[in-house]
């Protein structure tokens, strides 16, 4: 973490950490705070609030844009540093049933 003293920083929600560790890009709702002066295409370091380095990313918008928008992708993950499952998984998994198979089950149950 100390090697990144001069890199722009984005501090992310604990609920976003494991998704980033799996390679997801950072969306604005996952951001808690950030340093000023982030420019598009600049390298940023993604940190937890505890100061743990999660990943390096490429900024997709400026720090001003990130602060003024409520949604959208803020950074593209380039290199993950933190091991997967250091933080618990918080994103929703897709249902194992497709809507078509669910409809078929409902029809079969009605007969």
C-alpha positions in Angstrom: 0.0 0.0 0.0 2.8 2.4 0.8 4.1 2.1 -2.8 1.0 3.9 -4.0 1.4 7.1 -2.1 1.5 9.3 -5.3 -1.2 7.4 -7.2 -4.8 8.8 -7.2 -7.0 6.7 -4.9 -10.6 5.6 -4.9 -12.0 4.1 -1.7 -14.7 1.5 -2.4 -17.5 -0.1 -0.4 -16.9 -3.4 1.3 -19.8 -4.8 -0.7 -17.8 -4.1 -4.0 -14.5 -5.6 -3.0 -15.1 -9.2 -3.9 -16.6 -8.3 -7.2 -13.5 -6.2 -8.0 -11.4 -9.2 -6.9 -13.2 -11.3 -9.5 -12.3 -8.7 -12.2 -15.5 -6.6 -12.3 -15.1 -2.9 -13.3 -15.9 -0.3 -10.7 -19.3 1.4 -10.9 -20.1 4.7 -9.2 -22.4 3.3 -6.5 -19.4 1.2 -5.2 -17.4 4.4 -4.5 -17.3 6.0 -1.0 -14.6 8.6 -1.5 -11.8 9.5 -3.8 -8.8 11.9 -4.3 -9.1 15.0 -6.4 -7.5 15.3 -9.8 -8.4 12.0 -11.3 -8.3 12.3 -15.1 -9.7 10.0 -17.8 -7.3 7.1 -18.6 -5.2 7.8 -15.5 -4.1 4.9 -13.3 -5.9 4.8 -10.0 -5.5 2.5 -7.0 -8.7 1.0 -5.5 -8.6 0.7 -1.7 -10.9 -0.5 1.1 -11.7 2.0 3.9 -9.2 0.1 6.0 -6.5 1.1 3.5 -6.1 -2.3 1.9 -5.1 -2.2 -1.8 -7.7 -4.1 -3.8 -6.7 -3.4 -7.4 -5.3 -1.0 -10.0 -7.7 0.4 -12.5 -7.9 2.9 -15.4 -10.2 5.8 -14.8 -13.1 6.1 -17.2 -14.1 9.5 -16.0 -12.7 12.5 -14.0 -13.1 12.8 -10.3 -15.5 15.7 -10.8 -17.7 13.5 -13.1 -17.6 10.7 -10.5 -18.7 13.0 -7.8 -21.6 14.5 -9.8 -23.1 11.3 -11.3 -25.1 8.7 -9.5 -24.4 5.7 -11.9 -22.1 4.5 -14.6 -18.7 2.9 -14.8 -16.0 4.9 -13.1 -12.9 2.7 -13.6 -11.9 -0.4 -15.6 -10.0 -2.9 -13.4 -6.5 -3.6 -14.8 -4.7 -5.6 -12.2 -6.3 -7.3 -9.1 -4.0 -7.4 -6.0 -6.2 -8.7 -3.3 -7.0 -12.4 -3.2 -10.6 -13.5 -4.1 -12.9 -14.0 -1.1 -10.8 -11.9 1.3 -14.1 -10.0 1.7 -17.5 -11.9 1.5 -19.4 -12.1 -1.8 -22.1 -9.4 -1.8 -23.4 -9.4 -5.3 -26.6 -11.2 -6.4 -26.3 -14.4 -8.3 -28.5 -15.1 -11.3 -31.3 -17.6 -10.7 -30.5 -21.1 -11.8 -33.9 -21.2 -13.5 -34.5 -19.4 -16.7 -37.8 -17.6 -17.0 -38.9 -20.2 -19.7 -38.2 -23.2 -17.4 -40.0 -21.4 -14.5 -43.0 -20.9 -16.7 -43.0 -24.5 -17.8 -42.9 -25.6 -14.1 -45.9 -23.4 -13.3 -47.9 -24.8 -16.2 -47.0 -28.4 -15.2 -48.0 -27.7 -11.6 -51.4 -26.3 -12.7 -52.3 -29.5 -14.5 
